């Protein structure tokens, strides 16, 4: 038995023998090409009887090979025909798979140490790499017992994450004045029963709760609480702590325990990003952030962007993606708890903030229509959910508030950002951007909130860039070029040996190449091809950032013409988004009072260089404010206060979403913004170039 690939909620016995996926009866009948009926028409479908497979099928399915992953010596048995990427995912081994196995990103490089493999030809590996046993994990099927080495560049490294550190958490102090969590605690002294007062234990408790201003008319209680009640009320001489979960329109008595057994109440704020996940553990009495942890979203092995994640959930089932996100959150929570010597049972309140797709996948909700016109999410406002029903490790009664999001491509993380930055309460016109994979923008003030997503793509997070990577150890994050010789001078994350280049490094590089004349306004190389830093890769020009011999690598770290193109497309999408959103309300950049930049990537961004390449408008620099990881900050506020939870719902409801996907105006502006910094140079008066005297220019 398994779950239908198109309808993950349906358990089915029909197995496609070719693709090793399950299909429900509806899919077997249906003629809709959009839901993979091609599997049905071209493949042998096997019905798994109650007794299991017949012996022939069993034999064919049971052909397994052993795969050993080095350096950690992880061993796994894998059926014939499985790709190496699938094998790594099954073994819980992180492999960078930006394009979700489409064979287009070249990031899933592994090395064959022993055994044989059948791999598809690819131009993404150099001849030298092929000679040295490199292969693309997603394009290689297992048909032998093999030993695989995961090379340095593919290994998961420590991620530099925004919203972490003492500074980030101290910024939150005093942000919430009145605490009003979802699980409210009442410490009560009940009157012991007498012959004159013979009401039941539960009625006695309710009577006291009413006196403490709890609306017991709306309150229900589950069987679990009823079972603990007799002991709980008597053990401490009728002194109890009652926990009441506040839902949207009702209350639930979720826990009653003797006062002496009361423990520290913790809250957990979670920012679930496409790339990384951040967890804060908060003291629910003081509001202090006690501990924090962050790490890669393990769904990254299913692709860098939300579209790839949805595609992956359609092919492999939502449960797989849900499990990945849950295990990341639970592991991070465990790490944060360990530093406090506390148990997950102390976590009673949880808030989750993330983009619409991440939240759907975390909750195991079908996200497929977010990527299909007209791009509709299944849910935009969520009820209070019990943590145990989601699979989060917390107190069995812990409540979970999920930040609402106004659209398929503008989610609760942006609502969190508005809640935290507070510009929705001020008259000043604010342009807000969360620079991430999607580039969500908001324009507004206390009278209106317009929002859009720019489909910036994953380039700023390293996706689709030959040596692009996230801000992990060894990523080049700052770079300058000598004006005469163009020799690079760079800094890497944690000062480790260079392994690639991350978003802030790429913006630096593009800016330096532009102002120093290595690139023309059209983004094409102007530098002499004979320059010692120039090379050719896959028939196109490339600039060498670091030579292989200096970093003990097989290949030079290069920045190709295609990389430049991907980056200029991303920056053009964001700038065009700003322009068209302003136009929608009859405004231009001169009317913007402040520009707020948030998101993990923005933290390391050099505003001046971002303006130089035309990512941000050329307006007064003092209007720019970087406000850190506003998604986790908004989740923190909603964790502590019902006022903020209600405000988040109001913000989401009041946002007007503008869809750029079919906007001709957006396309016009997008085309114009693909130059450096823009086809209309007058829009960037302060950007000047200084290349004219270099002897290396054509
Ligand atoms: S090329 Fe294998 S995941 Fe992209």
Boltz pocket constraint, residues with backbone or C-beta under 6 A from the ligand:
constraints:
  - pocket:
      binder: B
      contacts: [[A, 96], [A, 97], [A, 98], [A, 99], [A, 100], [A, 101], [A, 102], [A, 103], [A, 104], [A, 105], [A, 106], [A, 107], [A, 108], [A, 136], [A, 137], [A, 138], [A, 139]]
      max_distance: 6.0
